[in-house]
Amino acid sequence: MYSNSAFQYAPPYSQESAIGLVMAVGNHGKYLDGSKGAPVNTYLSRDGGYKWAQIAEIPLIYEFGDHGALLVAAPNTQSTTQIRYSWNEGKTWTKLKVSNEPIFVDNIIIEPKSTSQQFVIYGSYDNSTESAGKEADGARQKGDDIMITLDFSGLHEPKCTGVDNPGTEKSDFELWSPHDDERHSNHPNKCYLGQQVTYVRRKQDSECFNGEDFERQVMRVPCLCTERDYECDVNFVQDSDGKCVPIKEKVQDAQIMHVDAEDCAETGFHYTSTGYRTIPGNKCYGGLKLEPVKRACSHFVWFTTLFSLKTILTTAIAVAVLYYGWPIIEALILVLPIPDPKELLEKLMGAIAPVTGLIQSFMTT
């Protein structure tokens, strides 16, 4: 897979709005260098890069539109008069003539979220005297720049339906999780970074459009913390059993002591590592607790906390509000129609008097 600027091919590409889709240029062989016989093809993945399908036998420059429902691509190592587009994620392509003269397509762009159906192609005319299909080898003769706009909304594809019941036969949508493949068959809960995430996305064979106002449904279910949600803390490393154990030569001791000193000065507490820390971005809750333990810096920490400047100020403000605000509170009690407790008690006694008399007469009899 070509992933750096040393080659003239498009890098791997994905978009947050096109869930699970990744496009890239590469080959199945042992070498990336075309001079060693490596064929250069274009591939697409629907599961975040785990499995790939070849969608073109030439390197393409590409872009997503309509939340990933529309793919637009063009050759980027040879001049062309056509671009190609697909409504089924590369299973079939339709070619569209965009220029009478061969052009080199430098890029295909869309608005930042890749949710519209309008694209802009920019490049330059091919002024070479050789055939338009010659592979680029550094001898390109570029002419004037050119910019072409494409609007696929005029194709009048039907709008996708059934977003409220994804996965059913009549719906154009399906449910997809990043952990649906066989790699996670031993983890039926499909938890990753402390949560189960399921997306609603369009089916590959549903040739319809989502629309710019499409709001993708994402279902997130938090998971209980397990050992998989932690990594080794500073000065710890995994042993052969997968447990985090202290390393022999500790590093950054001065930095850790400095942080502890700051915590003690601010709060009177510091944290002692258990060898583990939560993986950044993890959303798990409860379950196994392996985070650093909070400890007091001294035996007098509770006393100093109780009489800290912050506590004293808070108490002083509360006392001042009660002292100076009591006349207002008393006035409100007098003005508001609050019933007299004595009257309430008399009414209550009057209500239960017949019952009490009945019980007494029964006991006498």
C-alpha positions in Angstrom: 0.0 0.0 0.0 1.4 3.4 -1.0 1.2 5.7 2.0 3.9 8.3 1.6 4.8 11.1 -0.8 7.7 9.3 -2.4 5.2 7.9 -4.9 2.8 9.8 -7.2 -0.2 7.7 -6.0 -3.0 8.8 -3.8 -2.6 7.9 -0.1 -5.0 5.8 1.9 -8.2 7.8 2.4 -11.2 7.7 4.7 -13.8 10.1 6.0 -15.7 10.2 9.3 -19.0 10.5 7.4 -18.3 7.4 5.3 -18.3 4.8 8.1 -16.0 1.8 7.5 -14.9 2.9 4.0 -11.2 3.1 3.2 -9.6 3.5 -0.3 -6.0 3.0 -1.1 -3.6 2.2 -4.0 -1.3 -0.8 -3.8 -0.8 -4.4 -4.9 -0.9 -8.0 -3.8 2.8 -8.7 -4.5 6.0 -8.5 -2.5 7.2 -5.2 -3.9 5.6 -1.7 -4.2 8.2 -0.6 -6.9 6.5 -0.8 -10.3 9.9 -1.3 -11.9 10.1 -4.7 -10.3 6.9 -5.8 -11.9 4.5 -4.8 -9.2 1.0 -4.1 -10.6 -0.6 -1.0 -9.2 -4.3 -1.3 -8.5 -6.9 0.5 -6.5 -8.6 -1.1 -3.5 -11.6 -0.5 -1.2 -12.3 -1.8 2.3 -15.8 -1.7 3.9 -14.6 -2.8 7.4 -12.0 -0.1 8.3 -9.1 -1.7 6.4 -9.3 -5.4 7.5 -10.4 -6.9 4.2 -9.8 -5.3 0.8 -11.4 -5.7 -2.6 -9.8 -4.6 -5.9 -12.0 -2.0 -7.6 -9.7 -0.9 -10.5 -6.6 -2.2 -12.2 -5.0 1.2 -12.4 -4.1 3.8 -9.7 -6.9 6.2 -9.1 -7.4 9.5 -7.3 -10.7 9.3 -5.3 -13.2 11.1 -3.1 -16.3 10.2 -1.2 -19.7 11.9 -1.4 -23.1 11.6 0.1 -21.9 10.1 3.4 -20.0 7.4 1.4 -22.8 6.4 -0.9 -21.2 8.0 -3.9 -17.6 7.4 -5.0 -15.9 9.6 -7.7 -12.5 8.7 -9.1 -10.1 9.3 -12.0 -6.7 8.1 -13.2 -4.0 10.1 -11.6 -0.9 8.8 -13.4 -2.1 9.3 -16.9 -4.2 11.8 -18.8 -7.8 11.2 -19.4 -11.0 12.7 -20.7 -13.3 10.7 -18.3 -13.9 10.3 -14.6 -15.8 7.4 -13.1 -18.4 7.2 -10.4 -20.1 4.4 -8.4 -23.3 4.1 -6.3 -22.4 0.7 -5.0 -19.0 1.3 -3.4 -17.0 0.2 -6.4 -18.8 -3.0 -7.4 -19.6 -1.3 -10.7 -18.5 2.0 -12.2 -20.0 4.4 -14.7 -17.7 6.5 -16.8 -18.5 10.2 -17.5 -16.8 12.3 -20.1 -15.7 15.7 -18.6 -13.3 17.1 -21.2 -12.9 17.0 -24.9 -9.1 17.1 -24.5 -7.0 14.8 -22.3 -6.3 16.3 -18.8 -4.1 15.3 -15.9 -6.4 15.1 -12.8 -4.4 16.4 -9.8 -7.2 16.0 -7.3 -11.0 15.6 -6.7 -12.4 17.6 -3.8 -15.7 18.1 -2.0 -16.9 20.0 1.0 -15.1 19.0 4.2 -17.7 16.5 5.5 -18.1 14.6 2.2 -21.9 14.7 2.6 -22.9 16.5 -0.6 -23.1 15.3 -4.2 -21.1 18.2 -5.7 -17.5 17.8 -6.6 -14.7 19.9 -8.0 -12.0 18.4 -10.2 -8.8 20.4 -10.9 -5.7 19.6 -12.9 -4.2 20.7 -16.2 -4.3 19.9 -19.9 -2.0 17.3 -21.4 0.3 19.0 -23.9 2.5 16.0 -24.6 2.9 14.8 -28.1 2.8 11.2 -27.2 -0.3 9.0 -26.5 -2.6 10.2 -23.8 -2.5 6.9 -22.0 1.2 6.9 -21.4 2.2 6.1 -17.8 3.6 9.1 -15.9 7.4 8.9 -15.6 8.3 12.5 -14.8 8.0 13.6 -18.5 4.6 15.1 -18.2 4.0 18.2 -20.3 1.3 20.1 -18.5 -0.6 22.9 -20.2 -3.1 25.3 -18.8 -4.8 24.6 -15.6 -8.4 23.5 -15.6 -11.2 23.2 -13.0 -14.4 21.2 -13.6 -17.5 21.0 -11.3 -19.7 18.0 -11.1 -23.2 17.8 -9.6 -24.6 14.3 -9.3 -27.9 15.4 -7.7 -29.2 15.7 -11.3 -29.1 11.9 -11.7 -32.2 11.7 -9.6 -31.3 8.6 -7.7 -34.0 7.5 -5.2 -33.6 8.5 -1.6 -32.7 5.8 0.8 -35.5 4.5 3.0 -35.9 2.4 6.1 -33.4 4.1 8.4 -35.6 3.3 11.4 -35.4 -0.5 10.8 -31.9 -1.1 9.6 -30.9 -4.7 8.8 -34.3 -5.7 7.5 -35.0 -6.8 3.9 -37.0 -3.7 3.0 -34.5 -1.3 4.5 -31.7 0.4 2.5 -29.6 0.4 5.7 -27.6 -2.1 7.7 -26.1 -2.3 11.2 -22.3 -2.4 11.3 -19.8 -2.6 14.2 -16.0 -2.3 13.9 -15.8 -5.7 15.6 -18.1 -7.8 13.4 -15.3 -9.7 11.8 -13.8 -13.1 13.0 -11.0 -11.4 14.9 -13.3 -10.7 17.7 -15.3 -14.0 17.7 -13.9 -14.8 21.2 -15.3 -11.5 22.6 -19.0 -11.7 22.1 -19.6 -8.3 23.8 -17.7 -6.5 21.1 -16.3 -4.0 23.6 -13.5 -1.7 22.4 -12.1 1.1 24.5 -14.9 0.5 27.0 -17.9 0.6 24.8 -19.9 -1.2 22.2 -20.4 1.0 19.1 -22.8 0.1 16.3 -23.4 2.3 13.3 -26.3 2.5 10.8 -25.0 2.8 7.3 -26.3 2.3 3.7 -26.1 -1.2 2.3 -23.6 -1.7 -0.5 -26.2 -2.8 -3.1 -28.7 -0.1 -2.3 -28.1 2.4 -5.1 -29.8 5.4 -3.4 -28.6 8.6 -1.9 -28.6 9.6 1.8 -28.9 13.4 1.4 -26.9 16.1 3.1 -29.3 16.3 6.0 -28.9 12.6 6.8 -28.3 12.1 10.5 -26.4 8.9 11.1 -27.6 6.8 14.1 -24.8 5.6 16.4 -25.5 3.3 19.3 -23.0 3.4 22.1 -23.3 1.0 25.1 -20.7 1.4 27.9 -18.9 -1.7 29.1 -17.6 -2.8 32.5 -13.9 -2.3 32.9 -11.7 -5.3 32.4 -7.9 -5.8 32.2 -8.2 -5.1 28.4 -9.1 -1.5 29.2 -5.8 -0.8 30.9 -2.2 -0.4 29.9 1.1 -0.5 31.8 1.8 2.7 33.7 5.1 4.6 33.6 8.0 2.5 35.1 6.0 -0.8 34.5 6.2 -3.3 31.6 4.3 -6.4 30.7 5.9 -9.7 31.6 5.4 -13.1 29.8 2.1 -13.6 31.6 0.8 -10.2 30.4 1.0 -8.6 33.9 2.4 -5.2 34.4 5.5 -5.4 36.6 8.1 -2.8 37.7 11.1 -2.3 35.5 14.5 -2.6 37.0 15.8 0.8 36.0 13.0 3.3 36.6 12.8 6.4 34.5 11.3 9.8 35.0 11.5 9.4 38.8 12.2 13.1 39.2 9.2 14.1 37.1 6.9 11.8 39.1 8.2 13.1 42.4 7.6 16.7 41.1 4.0 15.8 40.2 3.4 14.2 43.6 4.9 17.3 45.3 2.5 19.5 43.4 -0.5 17.4 44.2 0.4 17.3 47.9 0.8 21.1 47.9 -2.5 21.7 46.2 -4.8 19.0 47.7 -2.8 17.2 50.4 -3.1 13.9 48.5 -1.1 12.1 45.8 -1.6 9.0 43.7 0.3 5.7 44.0 0.5 3.6 40.8 -0.8 0.0 40.8 1.2 -0.6 37.6 -1.8 0.1 35.4 -3.5 3.1 33.9 -6.7 3.5 31.8 -6.0 3.6 28.0 -6.6 7.1 26.8 -10.1 7.6 25.4 -11.5 4.5 27.2 -15.1 4.8 28.2 -15.5 1.8 30.5 -17.1 2.1 34.0 -17.1 0.0 37.2 -15.8 -3.5 36.9 -12.1 -4.1 37.5 -10.4 -1.1 39.2 -6.7 -0.8 38.5 -6.3 3.0 38.5 -3.7 4.7 40.7 -4.7 4.8 44.4 -5.3 8.1 46.1 -3.3 8.4 49.3 -2.9 11.1 52.0 0.4 13.0 52.0 0.5 13.1 55.8 -1.4 12.0 58.9 -2.7 15.5 59.4 -4.1 15.9 55.9 -7.8 15.6 57.0 -7.2 18.3 59.7 -5.4 20.6 57.3 -8.1 20.0 54.7 -10.9 20.8 57.2 -9.2 24.1 58.1 -7.9 25.0 54.7 -8.4 28.5 53.4 -11.1 27.4 51.0 -13.1 25.7 53.7 -12.8 28.7 56.0 -14.0 31.1 53.3 -16.9 28.8 52.4 -18.0 28.6 56.0 -17.7 32.3 56.5 -19.8 33.1 53.5 -22.5 30.6 54.6 -22.6 32.2 58.1 -22.8 35.7 56.7 -25.7 34.8 54.4 -27.6 33.2 57.3 -26.9 36.1 59.7 -27.7 39.0 57.4 -30.3 37.2 55.4 -32.4 36.0 58.4 -34.7 39.1 58.5 -35.5 38.5 54.9 -36.2 34.8 55.5 -38.4 35.7 58.6 -40.4 38.2 56.5 -41.0 35.6 53.8 -42.3 33.2 56.5 -44.8 35.9 57.7 -46.0 36.9 54.3 -46.4 33.5 52.7 -49.6 31.5 53.5 -47.9 28.9 55.6 -50.4 27.1 57.9 -50.0 27.3 61.6 -48.7 23.9 63.0 -51.1 24.2 66.0 -54.1 24.4 63.7 -52.9 21.4 61.7 -52.5 19.4 64.9 -56.0 20.3 66.1 -57.6 19.3 62.7 -55.7 16.0 62.8 -56.8 15.2 66.3 -60.4 16.0 65.4 -60.2 13.7 62.4 -59.0 10.7 64.3 -61.2 11.3 67.4 -64.2 9.2 66.1 -61.8 6.3 65.3 -60.3 6.5 68.8 -63.7 6.5 70.4 -64.8 3.5 68.5 -61.7 1.6 69.5 -62.2 2.5 73.2 -65.9 1.4 73.2 -64.9 -1.9 71.6 -62.3 -2.5 74.2 -64.7 -1.7 77.0 -67.3 -4.1 75.6 
